[in-house]
Amino acid sequence: MMVEYVLRLALLLPLLGLLIWGSLRLTRYLQTRLNTAQGGNQSVQLIQTNLIAPGLKLAVVRFHDREILIGCSRQGLVRLGEADANRLAGAE
């Protein structure tokens, strides 16, 4: 009985590890594939994010040649400011 348990354990533990490893590899592959598929012609582009506090972020998003400053919290999103992206690029 004990020998049977050890044999099952020796067979199933590597199999479980292989399944976990395979699912992680598949997840990484699908994430990179989805990111490259979206990178072509999209109207919304995330420029930068800054973590202010746990649960609070500032994000700069480019949308139709406008850069929008967004406050992100657990309660939702708030537009804090907006500027023309072309004007900002010329100022640098």
PyMOL Python script that loads the backbone (N, CA, C, O; Angstrom):
from pymol import cmd

cmd.read_pdbstr("""\
ATOM      1  N   MET A   1       0.815  -1.182   0.000  1.00  0.00           N
ATOM      2  CA  MET A   1       0.000   0.000   0.000  1.00  0.00           C
ATOM      3  C   MET A   1       0.870   1.262   0.000  1.00  0.00           C
ATOM      4  O   MET A   1       0.600   2.195  -0.757  1.00  0.00           O
ATOM      5  N   MET A   2       1.875   1.300   0.813  1.00  0.00           N
ATOM      6  CA  MET A   2       2.762   2.458   0.887  1.00  0.00           C
ATOM      7  C   MET A   2       3.568   2.593  -0.407  1.00  0.00           C
ATOM      8  O   MET A   2       3.816   3.709  -0.864  1.00  0.00           O
ATOM      9  N   VAL A   3       3.973   1.485  -0.992  1.00  0.00           N
ATOM     10  CA  VAL A   3       4.740   1.506  -2.233  1.00  0.00           C
ATOM     11  C   VAL A   3       3.873   2.066  -3.364  1.00  0.00           C
ATOM     12  O   VAL A   3       4.346   2.840  -4.196  1.00  0.00           O
ATOM     13  N   GLU A   4       2.618   1.670  -3.381  1.00  0.00           N
ATOM     14  CA  GLU A   4       1.697   2.179  -4.407  1.00  0.00           C
ATOM     15  C   GLU A   4       1.518   3.699  -4.276  1.00  0.00           C
ATOM     16  O   GLU A   4       1.480   4.405  -5.284  1.00  0.00           O
ATOM     17  N   TYR A   5       1.411   4.192  -3.067  1.00  0.00           N
ATOM     18  CA  TYR A   5       1.274   5.631  -2.823  1.00  0.00           C
ATOM     19  C   TYR A   5       2.510   6.386  -3.306  1.00  0.00           C
ATOM     20  O   TYR A   5       2.384   7.432  -3.942  1.00  0.00           O
ATOM     21  N   VAL A   6       3.692   5.871  -3.013  1.00  0.00           N
ATOM     22  CA  VAL A   6       4.935   6.522  -3.414  1.00  0.00           C
ATOM     23  C   VAL A   6       5.072   6.512  -4.935  1.00  0.00           C
ATOM     24  O   VAL A   6       5.536   7.495  -5.514  1.00  0.00           O
ATOM     25  N   LEU A   7       4.676   5.418  -5.594  1.00  0.00           N
ATOM     26  CA  LEU A   7       4.750   5.351  -7.047  1.00  0.00           C
ATOM     27  C   LEU A   7       3.784   6.359  -7.690  1.00  0.00           C
ATOM     28  O   LEU A   7       4.142   7.028  -8.660  1.00  0.00           O
ATOM     29  N   ARG A   8       2.577   6.464  -7.157  1.00  0.00           N
ATOM     30  CA  ARG A   8       1.621   7.450  -7.688  1.00  0.00           C
ATOM     31  C   ARG A   8       2.137   8.868  -7.480  1.00  0.00           C
ATOM     32  O   ARG A   8       2.023   9.712  -8.370  1.00  0.00           O
ATOM     33  N   LEU A   9       2.694   9.124  -6.322  1.00  0.00           N
ATOM     34  CA  LEU A   9       3.248  10.440  -6.032  1.00  0.00           C
ATOM     35  C   LEU A   9       4.408  10.763  -6.967  1.00  0.00           C
ATOM     36  O   LEU A   9       4.512  11.885  -7.463  1.00  0.00           O
ATOM     37  N   ALA A  10       5.283   9.785  -7.212  1.00  0.00           N
ATOM     38  CA  ALA A  10       6.427   9.986  -8.095  1.00  0.00           C
ATOM     39  C   ALA A  10       5.978  10.224  -9.537  1.00  0.00           C
ATOM     40  O   ALA A  10       6.683  10.890 -10.296  1.00  0.00           O
ATOM     41  N   LEU A  11       4.842   9.702  -9.919  1.00  0.00           N
ATOM     42  CA  LEU A  11       4.336   9.906 -11.266  1.00  0.00           C
ATOM     43  C   LEU A  11       3.552  11.217 -11.392  1.00  0.00           C
ATOM     44  O   LEU A  11       3.700  11.932 -12.384  1.00  0.00           O
ATOM     45  N   LEU A  12       2.740  11.529 -10.417  1.00  0.00           N
ATOM     46  CA  LEU A  12       1.836  12.666 -10.534  1.00  0.00           C
ATOM     47  C   LEU A  12       2.491  14.012 -10.219  1.00  0.00           C
ATOM     48  O   LEU A  12       2.100  15.021 -10.806  1.00  0.00           O
ATOM     49  N   LEU A  13       3.462  14.063  -9.325  1.00  0.00           N
ATOM     50  CA  LEU A  13       4.112  15.336  -9.019  1.00  0.00           C
ATOM     51  C   LEU A  13       4.839  15.941 -10.219  1.00  0.00           C
ATOM     52  O   LEU A  13       4.658  17.128 -10.491  1.00  0.00           O
ATOM     53  N   PRO A  14       5.651  15.177 -10.947  1.00  0.00           N
ATOM     54  CA  PRO A  14       6.258  15.772 -12.152  1.00  0.00           C
ATOM     55  C   PRO A  14       5.211  16.143 -13.211  1.00  0.00           C
ATOM     56  O   PRO A  14       5.375  17.131 -13.927  1.00  0.00           O
ATOM     57  N   LEU A  15       4.153  15.363 -13.308  1.00  0.00           N
ATOM     58  CA  LEU A  15       3.088  15.681 -14.252  1.00  0.00           C
ATOM     59  C   LEU A  15       2.398  16.989 -13.881  1.00  0.00           C
ATOM     60  O   LEU A  15       2.091  17.799 -14.755  1.00  0.00           O
ATOM     61  N   LEU A  16       2.156  17.195 -12.605  1.00  0.00           N
ATOM     62  CA  LEU A  16       1.556  18.436 -12.133  1.00  0.00           C
ATOM     63  C   LEU A  16       2.490  19.624 -12.380  1.00  0.00           C
ATOM     64  O   LEU A  16       2.048  20.691 -12.807  1.00  0.00           O
ATOM     65  N   GLY A  17       3.761  19.434 -12.113  1.00  0.00           N
ATOM     66  CA  GLY A  17       4.744  20.488 -12.386  1.00  0.00           C
ATOM     67  C   GLY A  17       4.808  20.824 -13.867  1.00  0.00           C
ATOM     68  O   GLY A  17       4.927  21.996 -14.225  1.00  0.00           O
ATOM     69  N   LEU A  18       4.731  19.833 -14.724  1.00  0.00           N
ATOM     70  CA  LEU A  18       4.736  20.052 -16.167  1.00  0.00           C
ATOM     71  C   LEU A  18       3.490  20.817 -16.607  1.00  0.00           C
ATOM     72  O   LEU A  18       3.576  21.689 -17.472  1.00  0.00           O
ATOM     73  N   LEU A  19       2.347  20.504 -16.029  1.00  0.00           N
ATOM     74  CA  LEU A  19       1.116  21.226 -16.357  1.00  0.00           C
ATOM     75  C   LEU A  19       1.188  22.691 -15.916  1.00  0.00           C
ATOM     76  O   LEU A  19       0.744  23.578 -16.646  1.00  0.00           O
ATOM     77  N   ILE A  20       1.734  22.944 -14.747  1.00  0.00           N
ATOM     78  CA  ILE A  20       1.884  24.324 -14.267  1.00  0.00           C
ATOM     79  C   ILE A  20       2.845  25.097 -15.161  1.00  0.00           C
ATOM     80  O   ILE A  20       2.558  26.231 -15.546  1.00  0.00           O
ATOM     81  N   TRP A  21       3.966  24.502 -15.489  1.00  0.00           N
ATOM     82  CA  TRP A  21       4.951  25.150 -16.355  1.00  0.00           C
ATOM     83  C   TRP A  21       4.354  25.437 -17.734  1.00  0.00           C
ATOM     84  O   TRP A  21       4.548  26.519 -18.287  1.00  0.00           O
ATOM     85  N   GLY A  22       3.627  24.464 -18.285  1.00  0.00           N
ATOM     86  CA  GLY A  22       3.013  24.643 -19.597  1.00  0.00           C
ATOM     87  C   GLY A  22       1.961  25.741 -19.609  1.00  0.00           C
ATOM     88  O   GLY A  22       1.863  26.501 -20.573  1.00  0.00           O
ATOM     89  N   SER A  23       1.176  25.827 -18.544  1.00  0.00           N
ATOM     90  CA  SER A  23       0.163  26.876 -18.502  1.00  0.00           C
ATOM     91  C   SER A  23       0.807  28.260 -18.375  1.00  0.00           C
ATOM     92  O   SER A  23       0.303  29.224 -18.952  1.00  0.00           O
ATOM     93  N   LEU A  24       1.907  28.372 -17.633  1.00  0.00           N
ATOM     94  CA  LEU A  24       2.611  29.651 -17.538  1.00  0.00           C
ATOM     95  C   LEU A  24       3.216  30.058 -18.882  1.00  0.00           C
ATOM     96  O   LEU A  24       3.153  31.226 -19.263  1.00  0.00           O
ATOM     97  N   ARG A  25       3.793  29.111 -19.587  1.00  0.00           N
ATOM     98  CA  ARG A  25       4.360  29.400 -20.902  1.00  0.00           C
ATOM     99  C   ARG A  25       3.273  29.813 -21.894  1.00  0.00           C
ATOM    100  O   ARG A  25       3.466  30.742 -22.677  1.00  0.00           O
ATOM    101  N   LEU A  26       2.133  29.124 -21.860  1.00  0.00           N
ATOM    102  CA  LEU A  26       1.027  29.457 -22.752  1.00  0.00           C
ATOM    103  C   LEU A  26       0.474  30.846 -22.446  1.00  0.00           C
ATOM    104  O   LEU A  26       0.147  31.600 -23.363  1.00  0.00           O
ATOM    105  N   THR A  27       0.368  31.187 -21.160  1.00  0.00           N
ATOM    106  CA  THR A  27      -0.111  32.507 -20.771  1.00  0.00           C
ATOM    107  C   THR A  27       0.836  33.587 -21.267  1.00  0.00           C
ATOM    108  O   THR A  27       0.383  34.601 -21.798  1.00  0.00           O
ATOM    109  N   ARG A  28       2.124  33.397 -21.109  1.00  0.00           N
ATOM    110  CA  ARG A  28       3.108  34.374 -21.570  1.00  0.00           C
ATOM    111  C   ARG A  28       3.054  34.528 -23.089  1.00  0.00           C
ATOM    112  O   ARG A  28       3.134  35.643 -23.604  1.00  0.00           O
ATOM    113  N   TYR A  29       2.919  33.425 -23.798  1.00  0.00           N
ATOM    114  CA  TYR A  29       2.842  33.469 -25.257  1.00  0.00           C
ATOM    115  C   TYR A  29       1.597  34.228 -25.713  1.00  0.00           C
ATOM    116  O   TYR A  29       1.673  35.069 -26.610  1.00  0.00           O
ATOM    117  N   LEU A  30       0.461  33.935 -25.101  1.00  0.00           N
ATOM    118  CA  LEU A  30      -0.775  34.588 -25.509  1.00  0.00           C
ATOM    119  C   LEU A  30      -0.773  36.074 -25.166  1.00  0.00           C
ATOM    120  O   LEU A  30      -1.321  36.879 -25.919  1.00  0.00           O
ATOM    121  N   GLN A  31      -0.168  36.451 -24.043  1.00  0.00           N
ATOM    122  CA  GLN A  31      -0.093  37.869 -23.688  1.00  0.00           C
ATOM    123  C   GLN A  31       0.760  38.641 -24.694  1.00  0.00           C
ATOM    124  O   GLN A  31       0.367  39.729 -25.116  1.00  0.00           O
ATOM    125  N   THR A  32       1.898  38.112 -25.083  1.00  0.00           N
ATOM    126  CA  THR A  32       2.739  38.803 -26.060  1.00  0.00           C
ATOM    127  C   THR A  32       2.054  38.838 -27.419  1.00  0.00           C
ATOM    128  O   THR A  32       2.176  39.823 -28.147  1.00  0.00           O
ATOM    129  N   ARG A  33       1.345  37.790 -27.762  1.00  0.00           N
ATOM    130  CA  ARG A  33       0.639  37.759 -29.049  1.00  0.00           C
ATOM    131  C   ARG A  33      -0.494  38.782 -29.077  1.00  0.00           C
ATOM    132  O   ARG A  33      -0.703  39.445 -30.093  1.00  0.00           O
ATOM    133  N   LEU A  34      -1.224  38.916 -27.975  1.00  0.00           N
ATOM    134  CA  LEU A  34      -2.302  39.901 -27.920  1.00  0.00           C
ATOM    135  C   LEU A  34      -1.755  41.317 -27.937  1.00  0.00           C
ATOM    136  O   LEU A  34      -2.347  42.197 -28.562  1.00  0.00           O
ATOM    137  N   ASN A  35      -0.641  41.552 -27.266  1.00  0.00           N
ATOM    138  CA  ASN A  35      -0.050  42.894 -27.241  1.00  0.00           C
ATOM    139  C   ASN A  35       0.439  43.314 -28.620  1.00  0.00           C
ATOM    140  O   ASN A  35       0.260  44.470 -29.003  1.00  0.00           O
ATOM    141  N   THR A  36       1.048  42.414 -29.370  1.00  0.00           N
ATOM    142  CA  THR A  36       1.524  42.762 -30.702  1.00  0.00           C
ATOM    143  C   THR A  36       0.366  42.930 -31.667  1.00  0.00           C
ATOM    144  O   THR A  36       0.460  43.724 -32.602  1.00  0.00           O
ATOM    145  N   ALA A  37      -0.720  42.204 -31.465  1.00  0.00           N
ATOM    146  CA  ALA A  37      -1.881  42.350 -32.346  1.00  0.00           C
ATOM    147  C   ALA A  37      -2.556  43.689 -32.128  1.00  0.00           C
ATOM    148  O   ALA A  37      -3.106  44.251 -33.075  1.00  0.00           O
ATOM    149  N   GLN A  38      -2.536  44.217 -30.918  1.00  0.00           N
ATOM    150  CA  GLN A  38      -3.179  45.485 -30.622  1.00  0.00           C
ATOM    151  C   GLN A  38      -2.297  46.676 -30.969  1.00  0.00           C
ATOM    152  O   GLN A  38      -2.795  47.798 -31.065  1.00  0.00           O
ATOM    153  N   GLY A  39      -1.010  46.460 -31.158  1.00  0.00           N
ATOM    154  CA  GLY A  39      -0.081  47.567 -31.355  1.00  0.00           C
ATOM    155  C   GLY A  39      -0.175  48.260 -32.694  1.00  0.00           C
ATOM    156  O   GLY A  39       0.440  49.312 -32.868  1.00  0.00           O
ATOM    157  N   GLY A  40      -0.907  47.728 -33.642  1.00  0.00           N
ATOM    158  CA  GLY A  40      -0.950  48.289 -34.975  1.00  0.00           C
ATOM    159  C   GLY A  40      -1.653  49.627 -35.055  1.00  0.00           C
ATOM    160  O   GLY A  40      -0.996  50.665 -34.965  1.00  0.00           O
ATOM    161  N   ASN A  41      -2.943  49.641 -35.217  1.00  0.00           N
ATOM    162  CA  ASN A  41      -3.693  50.870 -35.452  1.00  0.00           C
ATOM    163  C   ASN A  41      -4.683  51.079 -34.315  1.00  0.00           C
ATOM    164  O   ASN A  41      -5.865  50.766 -34.456  1.00  0.00           O
ATOM    165  N   GLN A  42      -4.222  51.590 -33.216  1.00  0.00           N
ATOM    166  CA  GLN A  42      -5.105  51.807 -32.081  1.00  0.00           C
ATOM    167  C   GLN A  42      -5.187  53.293 -31.773  1.00  0.00           C
ATOM    168  O   GLN A  42      -4.218  54.031 -31.950  1.00  0.00           O
ATOM    169  N   SER A  43      -6.351  53.720 -31.312  1.00  0.00           N
ATOM    170  CA  SER A  43      -6.557  55.142 -31.065  1.00  0.00           C
ATOM    171  C   SER A  43      -6.206  55.537 -29.639  1.00  0.00           C
ATOM    172  O   SER A  43      -6.041  56.725 -29.361  1.00  0.00           O
ATOM    173  N   VAL A  44      -6.088  54.575 -28.724  1.00  0.00           N
ATOM    174  CA  VAL A  44      -5.739  54.862 -27.336  1.00  0.00           C
ATOM    175  C   VAL A  44      -4.369  54.256 -27.050  1.00  0.00           C
ATOM    176  O   VAL A  44      -4.131  53.079 -27.320  1.00  0.00           O
ATOM    177  N   GLN A  45      -3.473  55.072 -26.503  1.00  0.00           N
ATOM    178  CA  GLN A  45      -2.126  54.602 -26.184  1.00  0.00           C
ATOM    179  C   GLN A  45      -1.764  55.064 -24.783  1.00  0.00           C
ATOM    180  O   GLN A  45      -1.875  56.249 -24.468  1.00  0.00           O
ATOM    181  N   LEU A  46      -1.332  54.134 -23.944  1.00  0.00           N
ATOM    182  CA  LEU A  46      -0.905  54.458 -22.586  1.00  0.00           C
ATOM    183  C   LEU A  46       0.528  54.966 -22.647  1.00  0.00           C
ATOM    184  O   LEU A  46       1.429  54.247 -23.079  1.00  0.00           O
ATOM    185  N   ILE A  47       0.738  56.199 -22.218  1.00  0.00           N
ATOM    186  CA  ILE A  47       2.060  56.814 -22.291  1.00  0.00           C
ATOM    187  C   ILE A  47       2.860  56.533 -21.027  1.00  0.00           C
ATOM    188  O   ILE A  47       3.999  56.073 -21.108  1.00  0.00           O
ATOM    189  N   GLN A  48       2.278  56.804 -19.857  1.00  0.00           N
ATOM    190  CA  GLN A  48       3.014  56.651 -18.599  1.00  0.00           C
ATOM    191  C   GLN A  48       2.031  56.477 -17.451  1.00  0.00           C
ATOM    192  O   GLN A  48       0.923  57.012 -17.483  1.00  0.00           O
ATOM    193  N   THR A  49       2.451  55.714 -16.424  1.00  0.00           N
ATOM    194  CA  THR A  49       1.680  55.597 -15.189  1.00  0.00           C
ATOM    195  C   THR A  49       2.599  55.841 -14.008  1.00  0.00           C
ATOM    196  O   THR A  49       3.779  55.493 -14.046  1.00  0.00           O
ATOM    197  N   ASN A  50       2.060  56.436 -12.966  1.00  0.00           N
ATOM    198  CA  ASN A  50       2.794  56.670 -11.719  1.00  0.00           C
ATOM    199  C   ASN A  50       1.926  56.214 -10.563  1.00  0.00           C
ATOM    200  O   ASN A  50       0.751  56.573 -10.480  1.00  0.00           O
ATOM    201  N   LEU A  51       2.499  55.430  -9.675  1.00  0.00           N
ATOM    202  CA  LEU A  51       1.794  54.985  -8.486  1.00  0.00           C
ATOM    203  C   LEU A  51       1.941  56.060  -7.416  1.00  0.00           C
ATOM    204  O   LEU A  51       3.053  56.376  -6.993  1.00  0.00           O
ATOM    205  N   ILE A  52       0.818  56.618  -6.983  1.00  0.00           N
ATOM    206  CA  ILE A  52       0.824  57.666  -5.969  1.00  0.00           C
ATOM    207  C   ILE A  52       0.749  57.055  -4.572  1.00  0.00           C
ATOM    208  O   ILE A  52       1.526  57.413  -3.687  1.00  0.00           O
ATOM    209  N   ALA A  53      -0.177  56.144  -4.384  1.00  0.00           N
ATOM    210  CA  ALA A  53      -0.386  55.443  -3.118  1.00  0.00           C
ATOM    211  C   ALA A  53      -1.045  54.112  -3.465  1.00  0.00           C
ATOM    212  O   ALA A  53      -1.515  53.934  -4.589  1.00  0.00           O
ATOM    213  N   PRO A  54      -1.088  53.181  -2.524  1.00  0.00           N
ATOM    214  CA  PRO A  54      -1.777  51.921  -2.825  1.00  0.00           C
ATOM    215  C   PRO A  54      -3.226  52.178  -3.246  1.00  0.00           C
ATOM    216  O   PRO A  54      -4.021  52.730  -2.485  1.00  0.00           O
ATOM    217  N   GLY A  55      -3.544  51.774  -4.451  1.00  0.00           N
ATOM    218  CA  GLY A  55      -4.884  51.977  -4.974  1.00  0.00           C
ATOM    219  C   GLY A  55      -5.074  53.288  -5.714  1.00  0.00           C
ATOM    220  O   GLY A  55      -6.166  53.544  -6.220  1.00  0.00           O
ATOM    221  N   LEU A  56      -4.031  54.145  -5.798  1.00  0.00           N
ATOM    222  CA  LEU A  56      -4.128  55.428  -6.502  1.00  0.00           C
ATOM    223  C   LEU A  56      -3.015  55.541  -7.539  1.00  0.00           C
ATOM    224  O   LEU A  56      -1.839  55.369  -7.219  1.00  0.00           O
ATOM    225  N   LYS A  57      -3.390  55.828  -8.775  1.00  0.00           N
ATOM    226  CA  LYS A  57      -2.423  55.977  -9.860  1.00  0.00           C
ATOM    227  C   LYS A  57      -2.750  57.209 -10.675  1.00  0.00           C
ATOM    228  O   LYS A  57      -3.897  57.649 -10.745  1.00  0.00           O
ATOM    229  N   LEU A  58      -1.721  57.752 -11.285  1.00  0.00           N
ATOM    230  CA  LEU A  58      -1.879  58.766 -12.318  1.00  0.00           C
ATOM    231  C   LEU A  58      -1.462  58.137 -13.632  1.00  0.00           C
ATOM    232  O   LEU A  58      -0.441  57.452 -13.699  1.00  0.00           O
ATOM    233  N   ALA A  59      -2.243  58.363 -14.678  1.00  0.00           N
ATOM    234  CA  ALA A  59      -1.931  57.798 -15.984  1.00  0.00           C
ATOM    235  C   ALA A  59      -2.036  58.891 -17.034  1.00  0.00           C
ATOM    236  O   ALA A  59      -2.933  59.733 -16.987  1.00  0.00           O
ATOM    237  N   VAL A  60      -1.110  58.867 -17.980  1.00  0.00           N
ATOM    238  CA  VAL A  60      -1.171  59.752 -19.142  1.00  0.00           C
ATOM    239  C   VAL A  60      -1.515  58.876 -20.338  1.00  0.00           C
ATOM    240  O   VAL A  60      -0.817  57.908 -20.642  1.00  0.00           O
ATOM    241  N   VAL A  61      -2.610  59.237 -21.011  1.00  0.00           N
ATOM    242  CA  VAL A  61      -3.125  58.465 -22.132  1.00  0.00           C
ATOM    243  C   VAL A  61      -3.172  59.357 -23.361  1.00  0.00           C
ATOM    244  O   VAL A  61      -3.614  60.503 -23.273  1.00  0.00           O
ATOM    245  N   ARG A  62      -2.723  58.852 -24.509  1.00  0.00           N
ATOM    246  CA  ARG A  62      -2.830  59.595 -25.756  1.00  0.00           C
ATOM    247  C   ARG A  62      -4.055  59.073 -26.505  1.00  0.00           C
ATOM    248  O   ARG A  62      -4.175  57.876 -26.766  1.00  0.00           O
ATOM    249  N   PHE A  63      -4.962  59.990 -26.845  1.00  0.00           N
ATOM    250  CA  PHE A  63      -6.201  59.629 -27.533  1.00  0.00           C
ATOM    251  C   PHE A  63      -6.478  60.666 -28.613  1.00  0.00           C
ATOM    252  O   PHE A  63      -6.764  61.824 -28.305  1.00  0.00           O
ATOM    253  N   HIS A  64      -6.395  60.259 -29.870  1.00  0.00           N
ATOM    254  CA  HIS A  64      -6.635  61.136 -31.023  1.00  0.00           C
ATOM    255  C   HIS A  64      -5.838  62.442 -30.920  1.00  0.00           C
ATOM    256  O   HIS A  64      -6.413  63.530 -30.953  1.00  0.00           O
ATOM    257  N   ASP A  65      -4.524  62.327 -30.796  1.00  0.00           N
ATOM    258  CA  ASP A  65      -3.604  63.465 -30.709  1.00  0.00           C
ATOM    259  C   ASP A  65      -3.865  64.381 -29.523  1.00  0.00           C
ATOM    260  O   ASP A  65      -3.554  65.570 -29.581  1.00  0.00           O
ATOM    261  N   ARG A  66      -4.419  63.854 -28.473  1.00  0.00           N
ATOM    262  CA  ARG A  66      -4.600  64.578 -27.212  1.00  0.00           C
ATOM    263  C   ARG A  66      -3.973  63.733 -26.111  1.00  0.00           C
ATOM    264  O   ARG A  66      -4.149  62.514 -26.095  1.00  0.00           O
ATOM    265  N   GLU A  67      -3.252  64.353 -25.201  1.00  0.00           N
ATOM    266  CA  GLU A  67      -2.724  63.648 -24.035  1.00  0.00           C
ATOM    267  C   GLU A  67      -3.596  64.006 -22.844  1.00  0.00           C
ATOM    268  O   GLU A  67      -3.782  65.180 -22.523  1.00  0.00           O
ATOM    269  N   ILE A  68      -4.127  62.977 -22.195  1.00  0.00           N
ATOM    270  CA  ILE A  68      -5.099  63.161 -21.118  1.00  0.00           C
ATOM    271  C   ILE A  68      -4.497  62.599 -19.833  1.00  0.00           C
ATOM    272  O   ILE A  68      -4.022  61.464 -19.807  1.00  0.00           O
ATOM    273  N   LEU A  69      -4.518  63.401 -18.766  1.00  0.00           N
ATOM    274  CA  LEU A  69      -4.071  62.964 -17.444  1.00  0.00           C
ATOM    275  C   LEU A  69      -5.287  62.398 -16.717  1.00  0.00           C
ATOM    276  O   LEU A  69      -6.304  63.074 -16.561  1.00  0.00           O
ATOM    277  N   ILE A  70      -5.164  61.148 -16.276  1.00  0.00           N
ATOM    278  CA  ILE A  70      -6.276  60.446 -15.643  1.00  0.00           C
ATOM    279  C   ILE A  70      -5.858  59.999 -14.251  1.00  0.00           C
ATOM    280  O   ILE A  70      -4.766  59.461 -14.070  1.00  0.00           O
ATOM    281  N   GLY A  71      -6.714  60.219 -13.277  1.00  0.00           N
ATOM    282  CA  GLY A  71      -6.534  59.698 -11.932  1.00  0.00           C
ATOM    283  C   GLY A  71      -7.285  58.381 -11.811  1.00  0.00           C
ATOM    284  O   GLY A  71      -8.475  58.312 -12.119  1.00  0.00           O
ATOM    285  N   CYS A  72      -6.603  57.347 -11.367  1.00  0.00           N
ATOM    286  CA  CYS A  72      -7.196  56.015 -11.268  1.00  0.00           C
ATOM    287  C   CYS A  72      -7.238  55.601  -9.792  1.00  0.00           C
ATOM    288  O   CYS A  72      -6.216  55.617  -9.106  1.00  0.00           O
ATOM    289  N   SER A  73      -8.418  55.234  -9.319  1.00  0.00           N
ATOM    290  CA  SER A  73      -8.562  54.753  -7.953  1.00  0.00           C
ATOM    291  C   SER A  73      -9.468  53.535  -7.969  1.00  0.00           C
ATOM    292  O   SER A  73      -9.929  53.103  -9.026  1.00  0.00           O
ATOM    293  N   ARG A  74      -9.716  52.990  -6.800  1.00  0.00           N
ATOM    294  CA  ARG A  74     -10.602  51.826  -6.713  1.00  0.00           C
ATOM    295  C   ARG A  74     -12.040  52.187  -7.049  1.00  0.00           C
ATOM    296  O   ARG A  74     -12.825  51.321  -7.438  1.00  0.00           O
ATOM    297  N   GLN A  75     -12.388  53.454  -6.902  1.00  0.00           N
ATOM    298  CA  GLN A  75     -13.748  53.898  -7.182  1.00  0.00           C
ATOM    299  C   GLN A  75     -13.981  54.176  -8.662  1.00  0.00           C
ATOM    300  O   GLN A  75     -15.128  54.179  -9.110  1.00  0.00           O
ATOM    301  N   GLY A  76     -12.914  54.410  -9.435  1.00  0.00           N
ATOM    302  CA  GLY A  76     -13.076  54.663 -10.859  1.00  0.00           C
ATOM    303  C   GLY A  76     -11.996  55.556 -11.416  1.00  0.00           C
ATOM    304  O   GLY A  76     -10.930  55.710 -10.819  1.00  0.00           O
ATOM    305  N   LEU A  77     -12.280  56.154 -12.579  1.00  0.00           N
ATOM    306  CA  LEU A  77     -11.351  57.024 -13.289  1.00  0.00           C
ATOM    307  C   LEU A  77     -11.882  58.451 -13.296  1.00  0.00           C
ATOM    308  O   LEU A  77     -13.090  58.677 -13.372  1.00  0.00           O
ATOM    309  N   VAL A  78     -10.948  59.425 -13.215  1.00  0.00           N
ATOM    310  CA  VAL A  78     -11.312  60.834 -13.262  1.00  0.00           C
ATOM    311  C   VAL A  78     -10.339  61.533 -14.207  1.00  0.00           C
ATOM    312  O   VAL A  78      -9.125  61.381 -14.075  1.00  0.00           O
ATOM    313  N   ARG A  79     -10.873  62.301 -15.165  1.00  0.00           N
ATOM    314  CA  ARG A  79     -10.026  63.076 -16.062  1.00  0.00           C
ATOM    315  C   ARG A  79      -9.560  64.320 -15.324  1.00  0.00           C
ATOM    316  O   ARG A  79     -10.379  65.139 -14.905  1.00  0.00           O
ATOM    317  N   LEU A  80      -8.248  64.466 -15.162  1.00  0.00           N
ATOM    318  CA  LEU A  80      -7.687  65.580 -14.405  1.00  0.00           C
ATOM    319  C   LEU A  80      -7.208  66.715 -15.291  1.00  0.00           C
ATOM    320  O   LEU A  80      -7.217  67.875 -14.877  1.00  0.00           O
ATOM    321  N   GLY A  81      -6.792  66.393 -16.498  1.00  0.00           N
ATOM    322  CA  GLY A  81      -6.297  67.440 -17.384  1.00  0.00           C
ATOM    323  C   GLY A  81      -6.129  66.911 -18.787  1.00  0.00           C
ATOM    324  O   GLY A  81      -6.197  65.707 -19.032  1.00  0.00           O
ATOM    325  N   GLU A  82      -5.906  67.843 -19.711  1.00  0.00           N
ATOM    326  CA  GLU A  82      -5.816  67.465 -21.118  1.00  0.00           C
ATOM    327  C   GLU A  82      -4.942  68.477 -21.838  1.00  0.00           C
ATOM    328  O   GLU A  82      -4.980  69.667 -21.526  1.00  0.00           O
ATOM    329  N   ALA A  83      -4.140  68.002 -22.818  1.00  0.00           N
ATOM    330  CA  ALA A  83      -3.295  68.898 -23.605  1.00  0.00           C
ATOM    331  C   ALA A  83      -3.150  68.313 -25.000  1.00  0.00           C
ATOM    332  O   ALA A  83      -3.327  67.114 -25.216  1.00  0.00           O
ATOM    333  N   ASP A  84      -2.828  69.181 -25.928  1.00  0.00           N
ATOM    334  CA  ASP A  84      -2.596  68.769 -27.309  1.00  0.00           C
ATOM    335  C   ASP A  84      -1.235  68.085 -27.385  1.00  0.00           C
ATOM    336  O   ASP A  84      -0.232  68.672 -26.978  1.00  0.00           O
ATOM    337  N   ALA A  85      -1.181  66.854 -27.900  1.00  0.00           N
ATOM    338  CA  ALA A  85       0.059  66.098 -27.941  1.00  0.00           C
ATOM    339  C   ALA A  85       1.050  66.710 -28.915  1.00  0.00           C
ATOM    340  O   ALA A  85       2.254  66.667 -28.662  1.00  0.00           O
ATOM    341  N   ASN A  86       0.587  67.275 -30.014  1.00  0.00           N
ATOM    342  CA  ASN A  86       1.494  67.888 -30.990  1.00  0.00           C
ATOM    343  C   ASN A  86       2.174  69.111 -30.420  1.00  0.00           C
ATOM    344  O   ASN A  86       3.354  69.341 -30.685  1.00  0.00           O
ATOM    345  N   ARG A  87       1.461  69.893 -29.649  1.00  0.00           N
ATOM    346  CA  ARG A  87       2.032  71.089 -29.011  1.00  0.00           C
ATOM    347  C   ARG A  87       3.092  70.686 -27.995  1.00  0.00           C
ATOM    348  O   ARG A  87       4.129  71.341 -27.888  1.00  0.00           O
ATOM    349  N   LEU A  88       2.836  69.595 -27.235  1.00  0.00           N
ATOM    350  CA  LEU A  88       3.799  69.150 -26.235  1.00  0.00           C
ATOM    351  C   LEU A  88       5.059  68.588 -26.879  1.00  0.00           C
ATOM    352  O   LEU A  88       6.156  68.784 -26.355  1.00  0.00           O
ATOM    353  N   ALA A  89       4.923  67.900 -27.995  1.00  0.00           N
ATOM    354  CA  ALA A  89       6.087  67.323 -28.664  1.00  0.00           C
ATOM    355  C   ALA A  89       6.991  68.428 -29.216  1.00  0.00           C
ATOM    356  O   ALA A  89       8.213  68.279 -29.218  1.00  0.00           O
ATOM    357  N   GLY A  90       6.406  69.534 -29.685  1.00  0.00           N
ATOM    358  CA  GLY A  90       7.198  70.635 -30.216  1.00  0.00           C
ATOM    359  C   GLY A  90       7.923  71.416 -29.143  1.00  0.00           C
ATOM    360  O   GLY A  90       8.923  72.073 -29.431  1.00  0.00           O
ATOM    361  N   ALA A  91       7.439  71.361 -27.899  1.00  0.00           N
ATOM    362  CA  ALA A  91       8.040  72.130 -26.808  1.00  0.00           C
ATOM    363  C   ALA A  91       9.314  71.487 -26.298  1.00  0.00           C
ATOM    364  O   ALA A  91      10.134  72.163 -25.676  1.00  0.00           O
ATOM    365  N   GLU A  92       9.500  70.214 -26.539  1.00  0.00           N
ATOM    366  CA  GLU A  92      10.679  69.503 -25.994  1.00  0.00           C
ATOM    367  C   GLU A  92      11.913  69.730 -26.780  1.00  0.00           C
ATOM    368  O   GLU A  92      12.969  69.198 -26.439  1.00  0.00           O
TER     369      GLU A  92
END
""", "prot")
cmd.dss("prot")
cmd.show_as("cartoon", "prot")
cmd.util.cbc("prot")
cmd.orient("prot")
